[in-house]
Amino acid sequence: MKRIAIIGGGASGMTAALSAAEAGAFVVLFEHNDRLGKKLAATGNGRCNLGNSYLDADCYRGGDASFVSDVFEKCSPEQVRVFLSERGLSLKEKNGYFYPRSEQARSVIDFFTSRLSALKVTVLTGCEVTEVIAEKAGFTVSFVRNEGNSSEDMQFDVVILATGGLAGNNLGVSAFGYDTARSFGHTITPLFPALVQLVTNDKNKKTLSGVRTEANVTVSASFGGHDIVKKETGEVLFTDYGISGIPVMQLSRYAGEALQNVGTASLSLDLMPEYTFEKLLAELKERRAASAGLTIEQGLTSILQRNLLYVTLLRASVEPESHFSKASDETLKKLCAELKNFRLTITGTKDFSAAQVTAGGIRLGEIRSDTMESKLKKGLYITGELLDVDGTCGGYNLQFAFATGILAGRAAAGREMN
Ligand SMILES: Cc1cc2nc3c(=O)[nH]c(=O)nc-3n(C[C@H](O)[C@H](O)[C@H](O)COP(=O)(O)OP(=O)(O)OC[C@H]3O[C@@H](n4cnc5c(N)ncnc54)[C@H](O)[C@@H]3O)c2cc1C
């Protein structure tokens, strides 16, 4: 019987443990938190958005898009959902987003815990793995129990590294997986926070803080001989450090990449996405015609939240208190330009503690996409967020973690998927 150590009791580690144990292996699952799946419990605001029926190349970013499609070729998102539901996890779908039917992340952890126990997986919570050493045959895994202070060793034929990335606050994140992979010769591409809020240097941050508005958001940057232009639509939130909201989080990966490479990125907000420039100009002219006795700020009230309108006027060099009826066509054009292209210079992202995922990771060319086995060290498997793959919001990261966990667990136990 194969002896398998799985290091990390998160999404991919628990799935790997389940599939390896089902395939007949003796499995020990190490988790340094006092319980399994602490990060999983925090996902989807406690509801655990664990997959998505929509899939295209833009849903995943990282070193190599074909790696992700190869993984899903072997174990598709649909197969992941079948894997989970056939074993008793009830799922529900809302607009393509999958959740546990209970909409409680806790029940996903209960699902894994009970199934692992039924399969007699040895779960060692409160055990921090400190070293993995290759032996002539197999590996020695050293660990320290939370309540003890002496190191213990166990021998295994195979090791699955599932220690996750660096994102999230107080959820047990560690760099152990990266360090261990490096010790076996793996390359780690630059790591940076993604699905994260962006920091700007806008001098009106304080005035804008708290404003929410619908916008088309575009991030653009140039480096390494190529231009990045990516767009998202949705509600953005101005904050005292910069800007947040789903479209901003979705684009943060590209801003982070630009910051890594050239130290700057810029964001453009179309604050009036339902208008073309010409339609907006016509609307402003109409309002001007009916603005007797009104300042421009009063005449435009309610097109945007008050503070955002005020800042937009200042940016367009329009005095908010000036008479609207006296505004020239040129002034209105400048205002339209600002409303359609409200630019922000991005100076940074919030740090890993605020992020939902780690961009960068173990270089994909060094991993077999059908089994997650290292091409550099036989018997070493690497899953989930440790790899140089990051998904967008919408269940994509858990979907990838589960798929890689299933593949690694089966292959490590000697039963690859057909
Ligand atoms: C706040 C938040 C919300 C999120 N929401 C979603 C969502 O709704 N949908 C989605 O798809 N993704 C979401 N994600 C991302 C998703 O949770 C992760 O991408 C996914 O959990 C990665 O799985 P993993 O198995 O690679 O790592 P993890 O799930 O992070 O598991 C790694 C485990 O390894 C343990 N560990 C680390 N070092 C050691 C060590 N030395 N010894 C023993 N154990 C160790 C950790 O404690 C952890 O339990 C969210 C992330 C965050 C932070």
Ligand as a Chemical Component Dictionary entry (heavy atoms), coordinates in Angstrom:
data_LIG
# 
_chem_comp.id                   LIG 
_chem_comp.type                 NON-POLYMER 
_chem_comp.pdbx_formal_charge   0 
_chem_comp.three_letter_code    LIG 
# 
loop_
_chem_comp_atom.comp_id 
_chem_comp_atom.atom_id 
_chem_comp_atom.alt_atom_id 
_chem_comp_atom.type_symbol 
_chem_comp_atom.charge 
_chem_comp_atom.model_Cartn_x 
_chem_comp_atom.model_Cartn_y 
_chem_comp_atom.model_Cartn_z 
_chem_comp_atom.pdbx_ordinal 
LIG C1  C1  C 0 -10.991 35.662 1.942  1  
LIG C2  C2  C 0 -10.897 34.696 0.785  2  
LIG C3  C3  C 0 -12.047 34.376 0.078  3  
LIG C4  C4  C 0 -11.954 33.520 -1.041 4  
LIG N1  N1  N 0 -13.108 33.186 -1.699 5  
LIG C5  C5  C 0 -13.047 32.315 -2.738 6  
LIG C6  C6  C 0 -14.245 31.890 -3.394 7  
LIG O1  O1  O 0 -15.365 32.238 -3.012 8  
LIG N2  N2  N 0 -14.105 31.051 -4.466 9  
LIG C7  C7  C 0 -12.887 30.599 -4.887 10 
LIG O2  O2  O 0 -12.818 29.850 -5.869 11 
LIG N3  N3  N 0 -11.739 30.942 -4.253 12 
LIG C8  C8  C 0 -11.800 31.772 -3.183 13 
LIG N4  N4  N 0 -10.641 32.106 -2.519 14 
LIG C9  C9  C 0 -9.357  31.479 -2.960 15 
LIG C10 C10 C 0 -9.284  30.004 -2.485 16 
LIG O3  O3  O 0 -9.685  29.908 -1.136 17 
LIG C11 C11 C 0 -7.871  29.448 -2.616 18 
LIG O4  O4  O 0 -7.361  29.705 -3.899 19 
LIG C12 C12 C 0 -7.850  27.938 -2.349 20 
LIG O5  O5  O 0 -8.264  27.674 -1.025 21 
LIG C13 C13 C 0 -6.469  27.355 -2.581 22 
LIG O6  O6  O 0 -6.479  26.012 -2.225 23 
LIG P1  P1  P 0 -5.128  25.299 -1.781 24 
LIG O7  O7  O 0 -5.485  23.911 -1.432 25 
LIG O8  O8  O 0 -4.074  25.540 -2.767 26 
LIG O9  O9  O 0 -4.679  26.083 -0.461 27 
LIG P2  P2  P 0 -5.450  26.365 0.902  28 
LIG O10 O10 O 0 -6.894  26.112 0.764  29 
LIG O11 O11 O 0 -4.988  27.716 1.334  30 
LIG O12 O12 O 0 -4.855  25.262 1.877  31 
LIG C14 C14 C 0 -3.512  25.241 2.282  32 
LIG C15 C15 C 0 -3.455  24.646 3.675  33 
LIG O13 O13 O 0 -2.098  24.342 4.003  34 
LIG C16 C16 C 0 -1.904  24.638 5.386  35 
LIG N5  N5  N 0 -0.460  24.770 5.617  36 
LIG C17 C17 C 0 0.379   25.733 5.126  37 
LIG N6  N6  N 0 1.639   25.497 5.527  38 
LIG C18 C18 C 0 1.621   24.355 6.252  39 
LIG C19 C19 C 0 2.624   23.595 6.915  40 
LIG N7  N7  N 0 3.917   23.940 6.902  41 
LIG N8  N8  N 0 2.248   22.453 7.593  42 
LIG C20 C20 C 0 0.950   22.070 7.625  43 
LIG N9  N9  N 0 -0.043  22.768 7.014  44 
LIG C21 C21 C 0 0.297   23.882 6.322  45 
LIG C22 C22 C 0 -2.719  25.902 5.563  46 
LIG O14 O14 O 0 -3.026  26.151 6.918  47 
LIG C23 C23 C 0 -3.955  25.602 4.721  48 
LIG O15 O15 O 0 -4.980  24.980 5.474  49 
LIG C24 C24 C 0 -10.693 32.965 -1.416 50 
LIG C25 C25 C 0 -9.558  33.280 -0.680 51 
LIG C26 C26 C 0 -9.632  34.135 0.403  52 
LIG C27 C27 C 0 -8.391  34.473 1.184  53 
# 
loop_
_chem_comp_bond.comp_id 
_chem_comp_bond.atom_id_1 
_chem_comp_bond.atom_id_2 
_chem_comp_bond.value_order 
_chem_comp_bond.pdbx_ordinal 
LIG C1  C2  SING 1  
LIG C2  C3  SING 2  
LIG C2  C26 DOUB 3  
LIG C3  C4  DOUB 4  
LIG C4  N1  SING 5  
LIG C4  C24 SING 6  
LIG N1  C5  DOUB 7  
LIG C5  C6  SING 8  
LIG C5  C8  SING 9  
LIG C6  O1  DOUB 10 
LIG C6  N2  SING 11 
LIG N2  C7  SING 12 
LIG C7  O2  DOUB 13 
LIG C7  N3  SING 14 
LIG N3  C8  DOUB 15 
LIG C8  N4  SING 16 
LIG N4  C9  SING 17 
LIG N4  C24 SING 18 
LIG C9  C10 SING 19 
LIG C10 O3  SING 20 
LIG C10 C11 SING 21 
LIG C11 O4  SING 22 
LIG C11 C12 SING 23 
LIG C12 O5  SING 24 
LIG C12 C13 SING 25 
LIG C13 O6  SING 26 
LIG O6  P1  SING 27 
LIG P1  O7  DOUB 28 
LIG P1  O8  SING 29 
LIG P1  O9  SING 30 
LIG O9  P2  SING 31 
LIG P2  O10 DOUB 32 
LIG P2  O11 SING 33 
LIG P2  O12 SING 34 
LIG O12 C14 SING 35 
LIG C14 C15 SING 36 
LIG C15 O13 SING 37 
LIG C15 C23 SING 38 
LIG O13 C16 SING 39 
LIG C16 N5  SING 40 
LIG C16 C22 SING 41 
LIG N5  C17 SING 42 
LIG N5  C21 SING 43 
LIG C17 N6  DOUB 44 
LIG N6  C18 SING 45 
LIG C18 C19 SING 46 
LIG C18 C21 DOUB 47 
LIG C19 N7  SING 48 
LIG C19 N8  DOUB 49 
LIG N8  C20 SING 50 
LIG C20 N9  DOUB 51 
LIG N9  C21 SING 52 
LIG C22 O14 SING 53 
LIG C22 C23 SING 54 
LIG C23 O15 SING 55 
LIG C24 C25 DOUB 56 
LIG C25 C26 SING 57 
LIG C26 C27 SING 58 
# 
